[in-house]
Amino acid sequence: MLLEAFEYEEIGPAPVEAILRCHSEEYVDRIRSIAEPTWLDGDTLASKTSFEAALLAAGAVAAAAERGGFALVRPPGHHALSDRAMGFCLFNNVAIAARHAQAELGFERVAILDWDVHHGNGTQAIFWDDPTVLYVSLHEWPFYPGTGGPGEGNETTMNVPMAALSGDAEYQRAFADVVEPAIRAFSPDLLLVSAGFDAHQADPLADIRLSDAAFTWMAERATTLAPRIGAVLEGGYNVETLPRLVEAALEGFRK
């Protein structure tokens, strides 16, 4: 249903070497070796085709970083740790794209803006000690996965926990007071957006109350924060609203 709403180009898989910039060889081999339906955690089911699907997702996000595009992918990625699947995520797509941009495209400083309603614990962990990648996350807290709370961060990790029932006004203040100043001060060559749509008021898995229009203005503001921007689909669990919310974000990225 989502792909039917857009014109798109299919992208080939990322090479395993790109995955290994963010994930351990043992973990990659484990995903590659899955031959039958296997629960990797309480939420994450994988099968014999999951490795191929995860490589395709990572390849699409790398292409979005190259072209300034929006990668409509499944599985999502921002919960995936270097050696463990988590929360529907196998490989950390946005982290792989950031490393690809640094290794292959010549970008030195990459910022990641994550507005998914859940904290991107995997992305945070992968870049925690890396001064060349800034991670900024707005997310409902306290909430799954239990990370990203008040005071959790460092010089290049900025968490902005949002209370349940927060809406457009609260997110606008967070952008103006914290998100935009932090990213501008970092002066990234590239901004990647982990664009989840589960903070929408009609999404069934959380309690943030953003309007459709919020995704347009968040995307539009993001375009002012770096000379190049790419985005990837993370969460979003209302199949009726997801196509129009993605389009709302695309409208902002085009401005």
C-alpha positions in Angstrom: 0.0 0.0 0.0 2.8 2.5 0.9 4.8 1.9 -2.3 1.7 2.2 -4.5 1.3 5.8 -3.3 4.7 7.0 -4.7 6.9 6.9 -7.7 10.1 5.1 -6.7 13.3 3.4 -7.8 14.4 0.0 -6.6 17.9 -0.1 -5.2 20.3 -3.0 -5.0 21.6 -4.5 -1.7 24.4 -3.0 0.3 27.6 -5.0 0.2 28.4 -6.9 3.4 31.5 -4.8 3.8 29.2 -1.8 4.4 27.2 -3.7 7.1 30.5 -4.6 8.9 31.3 -0.9 9.4 28.5 -1.0 12.1 27.9 -4.7 13.0 30.1 -7.5 14.1 31.1 -10.2 11.7 29.6 -12.8 14.1 26.2 -11.1 14.2 26.1 -10.6 10.4 26.9 -14.3 9.9 24.1 -15.2 12.3 21.5 -13.3 10.3 22.9 -14.7 7.1 22.6 -18.3 8.4 18.9 -18.1 9.4 17.1 -20.9 7.6 13.7 -21.0 9.2 11.4 -18.5 11.1 13.4 -17.4 14.2 12.6 -15.0 17.0 15.6 -12.8 17.6 13.9 -11.0 20.4 10.4 -10.6 21.7 9.5 -8.4 18.7 11.8 -9.3 15.9 11.1 -12.3 13.7 13.5 -13.3 10.9 13.4 -15.9 8.2 15.7 -17.2 5.5 15.0 -14.1 3.3 15.5 -11.6 6.1 19.3 -11.2 5.4 18.5 -10.3 1.7 15.8 -7.9 2.8 18.1 -6.2 5.4 20.8 -5.8 2.8 18.3 -4.2 0.4 17.1 -1.8 3.1 20.7 -0.7 4.0 21.5 -0.3 0.3 18.5 2.0 -0.2 19.4 4.2 2.7 23.0 4.5 1.5 21.6 5.6 -1.9 19.4 8.2 -0.1 22.5 9.6 1.5 24.2 9.8 -1.9 21.2 11.3 -3.8 19.4 13.3 -1.1 16.5 10.9 -1.2 14.0 9.2 1.0 14.4 5.5 1.5 11.1 3.6 2.0 12.4 0.4 3.5 11.6 -2.5 5.7 13.0 -3.7 8.0 13.7 -0.5 9.9 16.9 0.0 11.7 17.4 2.4 14.6 17.1 -0.2 17.4 19.6 -2.6 16.0 22.8 -2.8 18.0 26.2 -3.8 16.7 25.7 -7.4 17.7 22.0 -7.8 18.3 18.6 -7.4 16.7 15.9 -5.4 18.5 12.5 -3.9 18.0 11.8 -5.1 14.4 15.4 -4.0 13.4 18.1 -6.3 12.0 20.8 -3.9 10.6 21.0 -0.2 11.6 20.2 1.4 8.3 20.9 5.0 9.2 24.2 4.1 10.9 25.3 2.1 7.9 24.4 5.1 5.6 26.4 7.5 7.8 29.5 5.3 7.7 29.0 4.8 3.9 28.9 8.6 3.5 32.1 9.0 5.5 34.0 6.1 3.8 32.8 6.4 0.2 31.4 9.9 -0.3 33.9 12.1 1.5 31.6 13.5 4.2 33.5 14.1 7.4 30.8 15.2 9.8 27.4 13.6 9.7 24.4 14.5 11.9 21.4 12.1 12.5 18.1 13.5 13.5 15.7 10.9 14.8 12.1 11.9 15.3 10.7 8.4 15.6 8.5 8.1 18.7 10.9 5.5 20.1 14.5 6.2 21.1 17.0 5.0 18.6 19.1 3.1 21.2 21.1 1.2 18.5 22.1 4.4 16.7 23.1 6.0 19.9 25.2 3.1 21.0 27.0 2.7 17.6 28.1 6.4 17.6 28.4 7.1 21.4 32.2 7.5 21.3 32.5 9.0 17.8 33.0 12.8 17.7 32.3 12.9 13.9 28.7 11.8 14.1 26.0 13.8 16.0 22.9 11.9 17.1 19.8 14.0 18.1 16.6 12.2 19.1 13.1 13.4 20.0 11.1 10.5 21.5 8.4 9.7 24.0 9.9 9.0 27.4 9.5 6.9 29.6 8.7 4.4 26.9 10.3 1.5 24.9 13.2 0.8 24.8 13.8 2.6 28.1 16.9 4.6 26.9 17.3 8.2 26.0 16.0 9.7 29.3 16.8 13.1 30.8 20.5 13.7 31.2 21.6 10.8 29.0 24.0 12.0 26.4 27.4 13.4 25.7 29.0 16.1 23.4 27.7 14.4 20.3 24.6 12.6 21.7 21.6 14.8 22.3 18.4 13.2 23.7 15.2 15.2 23.9 12.6 13.2 25.8 9.0 14.2 25.2 6.2 13.6 27.7 3.2 11.5 26.6 0.4 13.6 25.0 3.0 16.1 23.6 1.8 17.6 20.4 2.9 20.1 17.7 3.5 23.0 20.1 5.9 21.0 22.3 7.8 19.7 19.3 8.1 23.2 17.8 9.6 24.4 21.1 12.0 21.4 21.2 13.1 22.1 17.6 13.7 25.8 18.3 15.3 25.5 21.7 17.4 22.3 21.3 17.4 20.4 18.0 18.2 23.2 15.6 20.9 24.9 17.7 22.6 21.6 18.4 22.8 20.6 14.7 23.8 24.0 13.5 26.6 24.2 16.1 27.9 20.8 14.9 27.9 22.1 11.3 27.4 18.7 9.5 28.3 18.0 5.9 25.3 15.7 5.8 22.1 15.3 7.8 20.3 11.9 7.8 16.8 11.8 9.2 15.4 8.7 10.9 11.9 9.5 10.0 9.4 7.5 12.0 5.7 8.4 11.8 4.6 6.6 15.0 4.5 10.0 16.9 1.3 10.8 14.9 -1.9 11.2 16.8 -3.5 8.2 15.0 -0.6 5.7 15.5 -1.6 2.8 17.8 1.8 2.2 19.5 2.5 5.4 21.3 1.0 8.5 23.0 2.5 11.5 21.2 -0.1 13.5 19.3 1.5 15.1 16.3 -0.6 16.3 13.4 0.0 15.6 9.7 1.4 19.1 9.3 4.1 18.5 12.0 5.9 16.1 9.6 6.0 18.8 6.9 7.5 21.5 9.1 10.0 19.1 10.8 11.2 18.0 7.4 11.3 21.6 6.1 13.4 22.8 9.1 15.7 19.8 8.7 16.6 21.0 5.1 18.0 24.2 6.6 20.5 22.4 8.9 23.0 20.9 6.4 24.0 21.2 2.7 22.9 17.6 2.0 20.0 15.7 3.5 18.7 12.1 3.2 16.0 10.3 5.1 14.9 6.8 5.9 11.6 5.3 7.1 11.7 4.0 10.6 8.4 3.4 12.6 4.8 4.0 11.6 2.2 1.4 12.3 -1.1 2.8 11.0 -1.3 1.6 7.4 -4.1 3.9 6.6 -2.3 7.1 7.6 1.3 6.2 6.7 1.2 7.0 3.0 -0.1 10.5 3.6 2.3 11.1 6.4 5.3 10.1 4.3 4.0 12.5 1.6 3.7 15.3 4.2 7.3 14.8 5.1 8.3 14.7 1.4 6.6 18.0 0.9 8.8 19.5 3.6 12.0 18.0 2.2 11.2 19.4 -1.2 10.9 23.0 0.0 
